[in-house]
Amino acid sequence: MEYQLGEVLKRVRQSKRYTQKYIAGDQMSRATYAKIEACDMQPTVGKFMHILKKLDISYEELTYIQNSYSLNGKDEIVHDFFKLTSSEDIQKVINLNAKCEKYLKQYSDSVVQDIHYVCSAISSIHFEKTFDHAFPYAKKVWERLSKLDNWYSVELKLINNIFFFFPLETGISIGKRALKEIDRCSYIIRSDELKSSYLLNLTILLIKNNKYDQAYLYANKSIDECMRIKRFEALAVAYARKGMILVKMEQQKDGLVLIKKGLSICQVLDLASMLNALTQEVHELTSIDIELKI
């Protein structure tokens, strides 16, 4: 059941013990606000933003309440997309892709379409172990986003899942621009994890292209950022990747210490799938076999 806007505004206002006069403030008369609550009038954009500010509630919270404390349609898809923290959780990716396909059969939406492309690319890599069939999906996303003047939360989340598909210089350029956008919009970005994710992806992109000095710098930045936000599962990846870089730079003893440190964090946090994925990554990039089990 979806409530009308006025009904939700009244419910929230009353729950907070605010008066209609307080919400109206100096932006409208109390009578005008009363008409909005009674669903006899739709607020202008300016008045609507004022009401949200006076109610101390976000637009996302309002729509969540309006939809009987649940998400559906595009809101649910975007929410689930931001909850994806690792491409290794392939079942969540598959489920999200199914929701996108179902939604796109009824509606046309560029963001949902891009999420569908990203999920398709991730699935393709997971099952086919190659970028060959995944790259066309990434290219479709980039064709739209590259034309935008600014990137915000959704765009940055989408780009983080595709920029490493591109040639090194292009990927680095995209990643650096994204990091600037994240710093510029740090107070409104939906996910605290975005910056660390970009840093980790830039690190692995540079490792795979044998740019170890640059990769080392981004690995250190990754560790600092993961520590700052206390994102310990990503910290495990950061330590392991810094260790792989040191191995490649012929500092094998120090490198192995960091690789084992990263894998041990996976053990402590009981992250079996991440431990397996990271162990495989270490083997593929360094030919080193390390066995730690949960």
Secondary structure, DSSP 8 states (H G I E B T S, - for coil): ----HHHHHHHHHHHTT--HHHHHTTTS-HHHHHHHHTTSS---HHHHHHHHHHHT--HHHHHHHHTTS---HHHHHHHHHHH---TT-HHHHHHHHHHHHHHHTT---HHHHHHHHHHHHHHHHHHH-SSTTTHHHHHHHHHHHTT-S---HHHHHHHHTTGGGS-HHHHHHHHHHHHHHHHHTTTT-S-TTHHHHHHHHHHHHHHHTT-HHHHHHHHHHHHHHHHHHT-HHHHHHHHHHHHHHHHHTT-HHHHHHHHHHHHHHHHHTT-HHHHHHHHHHHHHHH--------
